[in-house]
Amino acid sequence: MIAATRQLILDHGPEVTTRQVAEAAKVAEGTLFRVFPTRRDLIAATIADHLSPERLADIFAAAPTTTTVDETTEVCLSTAADYVTTFGRFIPRPHRGGDQDEIRFRIMELWEARVCDIAGWMRDRLAPHEAELTIPVKDFTHLVITLAMGYAHGRSPDTSLNPATLARLALDGARRKDSL
């Protein structure tokens, strides 16, 4: 049921109905409500699944192998930006009424944990290139995460910026001149 909900959200956004989920999962709608008391609980479980460490580990494992600081920075930036963009598609629009504080708190806890995982993964990937940078890897990682988040949240058709360009811009300011 969660897999069906996940795909529906990716295809149509978080406002999916329990009827759509039941049809996609090939179960009766009543079956959904035996497992998830409310539609909101189903959406929250799907978001929690998306924010699982295992799902993020699969994304990291699928990232291409790199050899240069340029390639590594671009892969780190694009992987993080894609993850943030996909996560954004899961977030339902706020609505009045109901107590969603517990669900929101749990989602934010999971999100913060995944951002820490992304930072750790980036630090590990970038560490072999630290001698090529003018700033410590932990600071460069923070810069790359900041760029990835900004890119994911501010995509505009009016710009030609992409992860490769952002990686180059980050490196041109952080790369030691003697490493060129």
Phi and psi restraints in degrees (value plus and minus 20) as a CYANA .aco file:
   2 ILE   PHI     -87.5   -47.5
   2 ILE   PSI     -60.7   -20.7
   3 ALA   PHI     -81.7   -41.7
   3 ALA   PSI     -61.3   -21.3
   4 ALA   PHI     -85.3   -45.3
   4 ALA   PSI     -62.6   -22.6
   5 THR   PHI     -83.7   -43.7
   5 THR   PSI     -63.0   -23.0
   6 ARG   PHI     -77.8   -37.8
   6 ARG   PSI     -68.0   -28.0
   7 GLN   PHI     -86.1   -46.1
   7 GLN   PSI     -59.7   -19.7
   8 LEU   PHI     -81.7   -41.7
   8 LEU   PSI     -62.0   -22.0
   9 ILE   PHI     -84.4   -44.4
   9 ILE   PSI     -63.4   -23.4
  10 LEU   PHI     -82.0   -42.0
  10 LEU   PSI     -56.6   -16.6
  11 ASP   PHI    -100.9   -60.9
  11 ASP   PSI     -55.9   -15.9
  12 HIS   PHI    -147.4  -107.4
  12 HIS   PSI     -25.4    14.6
  13 GLY   PHI      77.0   117.0
  13 GLY   PSI     152.4   192.4
  14 PRO   PHI     -96.3   -56.3
  14 PRO   PSI     -22.9    17.1
  15 GLU   PHI    -109.5   -69.5
  15 GLU   PSI      11.6    51.6
  16 VAL   PHI     -88.4   -48.4
  16 VAL   PSI     132.9   172.9
  17 THR   PHI    -118.0   -78.0
  17 THR   PSI     139.7   179.7
  18 THR   PHI     -85.0   -45.0
  18 THR   PSI     -51.0   -11.0
  19 ARG   PHI     -83.1   -43.1
  19 ARG   PSI     -64.3   -24.3
  20 GLN   PHI     -81.0   -41.0
  20 GLN   PSI     -63.5   -23.5
  21 VAL   PHI     -84.2   -44.2
  21 VAL   PSI     -65.9   -25.9
  22 ALA   PHI     -78.9   -38.9
  22 ALA   PSI     -64.1   -24.1
  23 GLU   PHI     -83.1   -43.1
  23 GLU   PSI     -65.3   -25.3
  24 ALA   PHI     -86.3   -46.3
  24 ALA   PSI     -55.8   -15.8
  25 ALA   PHI    -105.2   -65.2
  25 ALA   PSI     -26.9    13.1
  26 LYS   PHI      38.7    78.7
  26 LYS   PSI      26.2    66.2
  27 VAL   PHI    -152.9  -112.9
  27 VAL   PSI     143.4   183.4
  28 ALA   PHI     -92.4   -52.4
  28 ALA   PSI     128.3   168.3
  29 GLU   PHI     -79.5   -39.5
  29 GLU   PSI     -54.5   -14.5
  30 GLY   PHI     -82.1   -42.1
  30 GLY   PSI     -51.3   -11.3
  31 THR   PHI     -82.4   -42.4
  31 THR   PSI     -59.4   -19.4
  32 LEU   PHI     -77.1   -37.1
  32 LEU   PSI     -65.1   -25.1
  33 PHE   PHI     -94.5   -54.5
  33 PHE   PSI     -36.5     3.5
  34 ARG   PHI     -95.5   -55.5
  34 ARG   PSI     -50.5   -10.5
  35 VAL   PHI    -110.9   -70.9
  35 VAL   PSI     -62.6   -22.6
  36 PHE   PHI    -142.2  -102.2
  36 PHE   PSI      92.1   132.1
  37 PRO   PHI     -76.4   -36.4
  37 PRO   PSI     -51.6   -11.6
  38 THR   PHI    -157.1  -117.1
  38 THR   PSI     143.3   183.3
  39 ARG   PHI     -79.8   -39.8
  39 ARG   PSI     -60.0   -20.0
  40 ARG   PHI     -79.7   -39.7
  40 ARG   PSI     -59.3   -19.3
  41 ASP   PHI     -84.9   -44.9
  41 ASP   PSI     -58.5   -18.5
  42 LEU   PHI     -83.9   -43.9
  42 LEU   PSI     -65.8   -25.8
  43 ILE   PHI     -83.4   -43.4
  43 ILE   PSI     -63.5   -23.5
  44 ALA   PHI     -81.8   -41.8
  44 ALA   PSI     -61.4   -21.4
  45 ALA   PHI     -85.3   -45.3
  45 ALA   PSI     -56.0   -16.0
  46 THR   PHI     -88.4   -48.4
  46 THR   PSI     -61.6   -21.6
  47 ILE   PHI     -83.7   -43.7
  47 ILE   PSI     -64.1   -24.1
  48 ALA   PHI     -80.4   -40.4
  48 ALA   PSI     -59.0   -19.0
  49 ASP   PHI     -83.0   -43.0
  49 ASP   PSI     -63.6   -23.6
  50 HIS   PHI     -82.9   -42.9
  50 HIS   PSI     -53.7   -13.7
  51 LEU   PHI    -109.5   -69.5
  51 LEU   PSI      -5.8    34.2
  52 SER   PHI     -91.5   -51.5
  52 SER   PSI     127.6   167.6
  53 PRO   PHI     -80.1   -40.1
  53 PRO   PSI     -53.1   -13.1
  54 GLU   PHI     -85.6   -45.6
  54 GLU   PSI     -62.4   -22.4
  55 ARG   PHI     -83.8   -43.8
  55 ARG   PSI     -62.3   -22.3
  56 LEU   PHI     -86.4   -46.4
  56 LEU   PSI     -59.0   -19.0
  57 ALA   PHI     -80.9   -40.9
  57 ALA   PSI     -57.8   -17.8
  58 ASP   PHI     -83.7   -43.7
  58 ASP   PSI     -59.5   -19.5
  59 ILE   PHI     -84.2   -44.2
  59 ILE   PSI     -65.0   -25.0
  60 PHE   PHI     -80.7   -40.7
  60 PHE   PSI     -63.8   -23.8
  61 ALA   PHI     -83.3   -43.3
  61 ALA   PSI     -49.3    -9.3
  62 ALA   PHI    -103.1   -63.1
  62 ALA   PSI     -30.7     9.3
  63 ALA   PHI     -86.7   -46.7
  63 ALA   PSI     119.5   159.5
  64 PRO   PHI     -85.3   -45.3
  64 PRO   PSI     130.1   170.1
  65 THR   PHI     -90.1   -50.1
  65 THR   PSI     122.4   162.4
  66 THR   PHI    -150.5  -110.5
  66 THR   PSI     140.8   180.8
  67 THR   PHI    -144.4  -104.4
  67 THR   PSI     -48.4    -8.4
  68 THR   PHI    -124.6   -84.6
  68 THR   PSI     141.1   181.1
  69 VAL   PHI     -83.9   -43.9
  69 VAL   PSI     -53.6   -13.6
  70 ASP   PHI     -83.0   -43.0
  70 ASP   PSI     -70.8   -30.8
  71 GLU   PHI     -82.5   -42.5
  71 GLU   PSI     -63.9   -23.9
  72 THR   PHI     -83.4   -43.4
  72 THR   PSI     -64.4   -24.4
  73 THR   PHI     -82.0   -42.0
  73 THR   PSI     -64.8   -24.8
  74 GLU   PHI     -83.0   -43.0
  74 GLU   PSI     -63.8   -23.8
  75 VAL   PHI     -84.5   -44.5
  75 VAL   PSI     -62.7   -22.7
  76 CYS   PHI     -80.7   -40.7
  76 CYS   PSI     -67.4   -27.4
  77 LEU   PHI     -84.7   -44.7
  77 LEU   PSI     -67.3   -27.3
  78 SER   PHI     -89.7   -49.7
  78 SER   PSI     -56.5   -16.5
  79 THR   PHI     -83.6   -43.6
  79 THR   PSI     -66.3   -26.3
  80 ALA   PHI     -85.4   -45.4
  80 ALA   PSI     -64.1   -24.1
  81 ALA   PHI     -82.8   -42.8
  81 ALA   PSI     -61.8   -21.8
  82 ASP   PHI     -83.6   -43.6
  82 ASP   PSI     -61.1   -21.1
  83 TYR   PHI     -83.6   -43.6
  83 TYR   PSI     -65.2   -25.2
  84 VAL   PHI     -83.2   -43.2
  84 VAL   PSI     -63.4   -23.4
  85 THR   PHI     -82.0   -42.0
  85 THR   PSI     -65.6   -25.6
  86 THR   PHI     -83.9   -43.9
  86 THR   PSI     -63.1   -23.1
  87 PHE   PHI     -78.7   -38.7
  87 PHE   PSI     -60.6   -20.6
  88 GLY   PHI     -79.3   -39.3
  88 GLY   PSI     -48.1    -8.1
  89 ARG   PHI     -91.9   -51.9
  89 ARG   PSI     -36.6     3.4
  90 PHE   PHI    -107.8   -67.8
  90 PHE   PSI     -35.7     4.3
  91 ILE   PHI    -100.8   -60.8
  91 ILE   PSI      98.4   138.4
  92 PRO   PHI     -91.5   -51.5
  92 PRO   PSI     134.5   174.5
  93 ARG   PHI     -87.7   -47.7
  93 ARG   PSI     121.5   161.5
  94 PRO   PHI     -84.4   -44.4
  94 PRO   PSI     127.2   167.2
  95 HIS   PHI    -157.7  -117.7
  95 HIS   PSI     137.7   177.7
  96 ARG   PHI     -95.3   -55.3
  96 ARG   PSI     129.4   169.4
  97 GLY   PHI      64.8   104.8
  97 GLY   PSI     141.2   181.2
  98 GLY   PHI      58.9    98.9
  98 GLY   PSI     133.9   173.9
  99 ASP   PHI    -123.4   -83.4
  99 ASP   PSI      84.0   124.0
 100 GLN   PHI    -127.1   -87.1
 100 GLN   PSI     -14.2    25.8
 101 ASP   PHI     -77.9   -37.9
 101 ASP   PSI     -63.6   -23.6
 102 GLU   PHI     -83.3   -43.3
 102 GLU   PSI     -64.4   -24.4
 103 ILE   PHI     -85.6   -45.6
 103 ILE   PSI     -66.5   -26.5
 104 ARG   PHI     -80.8   -40.8
 104 ARG   PSI     -62.0   -22.0
 105 PHE   PHI     -80.2   -40.2
 105 PHE   PSI     -65.7   -25.7
 106 ARG   PHI     -84.7   -44.7
 106 ARG   PSI     -62.5   -22.5
 107 ILE   PHI     -82.0   -42.0
 107 ILE   PSI     -63.5   -23.5
 108 MET   PHI     -85.2   -45.2
 108 MET   PSI     -57.5   -17.5
 109 GLU   PHI     -79.9   -39.9
 109 GLU   PSI     -67.0   -27.0
 110 LEU   PHI     -84.2   -44.2
 110 LEU   PSI     -62.8   -22.8
 111 TRP   PHI     -80.7   -40.7
 111 TRP   PSI     -67.6   -27.6
 112 GLU   PHI     -81.5   -41.5
 112 GLU   PSI     -58.0   -18.0
 113 ALA   PHI     -84.9   -44.9
 113 ALA   PSI     -60.0   -20.0
 114 ARG   PHI     -89.8   -49.8
 114 ARG   PSI     -55.6   -15.6
 115 VAL   PHI     -83.2   -43.2
 115 VAL   PSI     -59.9   -19.9
 116 CYS   PHI     -83.4   -43.4
 116 CYS   PSI     -59.8   -19.8
 117 ASP   PHI     -83.1   -43.1
 117 ASP   PSI     -62.1   -22.1
 118 ILE   PHI     -82.0   -42.0
 118 ILE   PSI     -64.3   -24.3
 119 ALA   PHI     -81.5   -41.5
 119 ALA   PSI     -63.5   -23.5
 120 GLY   PHI     -82.8   -42.8
 120 GLY   PSI     -62.4   -22.4
 121 TRP   PHI     -82.2   -42.2
 121 TRP   PSI     -64.6   -24.6
 122 MET   PHI     -82.5   -42.5
 122 MET   PSI     -66.0   -26.0
 123 ARG   PHI     -77.3   -37.3
 123 ARG   PSI     -63.9   -23.9
 124 ASP   PHI     -83.0   -43.0
 124 ASP   PSI     -60.8   -20.8
 125 ARG   PHI     -92.0   -52.0
 125 ARG   PSI     -54.4   -14.4
 126 LEU   PHI    -107.5   -67.5
 126 LEU   PSI     -39.9     0.1
 127 ALA   PHI     -72.8   -32.8
 127 ALA   PSI     -61.0   -21.0
 128 PRO   PHI     -83.2   -43.2
 128 PRO   PSI     -33.7     6.3
 129 HIS   PHI    -126.4   -86.4
 129 HIS   PSI     -10.3    29.7
 130 GLU   PHI     -77.3   -37.3
 130 GLU   PSI     -56.8   -16.8
 131 ALA   PHI     -84.0   -44.0
 131 ALA   PSI     -39.1     0.9
 132 GLU   PHI    -106.6   -66.6
 132 GLU   PSI     -26.1    13.9
 133 LEU   PHI    -125.7   -85.7
 133 LEU   PSI     133.4   173.4
 134 THR   PHI    -109.1   -69.1
 134 THR   PSI     -31.1     8.9
 135 ILE   PHI    -145.0  -105.0
 135 ILE   PSI     138.1   178.1
 136 PRO   PHI     -80.0   -40.0
 136 PRO   PSI     131.7   171.7
 137 VAL   PHI     -76.5   -36.5
 137 VAL   PSI     -58.1   -18.1
 138 LYS   PHI     -82.2   -42.2
 138 LYS   PSI     -56.6   -16.6
 139 ASP   PHI     -93.5   -53.5
 139 ASP   PSI     -59.8   -19.8
 140 PHE   PHI     -85.2   -45.2
 140 PHE   PSI     -58.8   -18.8
 141 THR   PHI     -78.8   -38.8
 141 THR   PSI     -64.8   -24.8
 142 HIS   PHI     -79.9   -39.9
 142 HIS   PSI     -62.0   -22.0
 143 LEU   PHI     -81.6   -41.6
 143 LEU   PSI     -65.2   -25.2
 144 VAL   PHI     -85.0   -45.0
 144 VAL   PSI     -61.7   -21.7
 145 ILE   PHI     -82.4   -42.4
 145 ILE   PSI     -63.7   -23.7
 146 THR   PHI     -79.7   -39.7
 146 THR   PSI     -64.6   -24.6
 147 LEU   PHI     -84.0   -44.0
 147 LEU   PSI     -61.8   -21.8
 148 ALA   PHI     -83.2   -43.2
 148 ALA   PSI     -64.5   -24.5
 149 MET   PHI     -83.5   -43.5
 149 MET   PSI     -65.6   -25.6
 150 GLY   PHI     -82.6   -42.6
 150 GLY   PSI     -61.6   -21.6
 151 TYR   PHI     -83.2   -43.2
 151 TYR   PSI     -65.1   -25.1
 152 ALA   PHI     -85.3   -45.3
 152 ALA   PSI     -57.5   -17.5
 153 HIS   PHI    -108.1   -68.1
 153 HIS   PSI     -35.8     4.2
 154 GLY   PHI    -143.7  -103.7
 154 GLY   PSI       7.3    47.3
 155 ARG   PHI     -78.3   -38.3
 155 ARG   PSI     114.3   154.3
 156 SER   PHI    -158.7  -118.7
 156 SER   PSI     118.3   158.3
 157 PRO   PHI     -90.2   -50.2
 157 PRO   PSI     -31.4     8.6
 158 ASP   PHI    -106.5   -66.5
 158 ASP   PSI     -15.3    24.7
 159 THR   PHI    -146.5  -106.5
 159 THR   PSI     131.3   171.3
 160 SER   PHI    -119.9   -79.9
 160 SER   PSI     -13.1    26.9
 161 LEU   PHI     -84.8   -44.8
 161 LEU   PSI     118.9   158.9
 162 ASN   PHI    -166.3  -126.3
 162 ASN   PSI     153.7   193.7
 163 PRO   PHI     -75.4   -35.4
 163 PRO   PSI     -57.0   -17.0
 164 ALA   PHI     -84.9   -44.9
 164 ALA   PSI     -63.6   -23.6
 165 THR   PHI     -86.8   -46.8
 165 THR   PSI     -63.1   -23.1
 166 LEU   PHI     -83.8   -43.8
 166 LEU   PSI     -58.8   -18.8
 167 ALA   PHI     -82.2   -42.2
 167 ALA   PSI     -64.1   -24.1
 168 ARG   PHI     -83.1   -43.1
 168 ARG   PSI     -63.9   -23.9
 169 LEU   PHI     -83.1   -43.1
 169 LEU   PSI     -61.4   -21.4
 170 ALA   PHI     -83.2   -43.2
 170 ALA   PSI     -64.0   -24.0
 171 LEU   PHI     -90.3   -50.3
 171 LEU   PSI     -56.6   -16.6
 172 ASP   PHI     -82.5   -42.5
 172 ASP   PSI     -44.9    -4.9
 173 GLY   PHI    -113.8   -73.8
 173 GLY   PSI     -39.2     0.8
 174 ALA   PHI    -133.2   -93.2
 174 ALA   PSI     -31.4     8.6
 175 ARG   PHI    -101.1   -61.1
 175 ARG   PSI     118.4   158.4
 176 ARG   PHI     -85.1   -45.1
 176 ARG   PSI     116.1   156.1
 177 LYS   PHI     -85.4   -45.4
 177 LYS   PSI     -48.4    -8.4
 178 ASP   PHI     -98.5   -58.5
 178 ASP   PSI     -23.5    16.5
 179 SER   PHI    -114.0   -74.0
 179 SER   PSI     -19.8    20.2
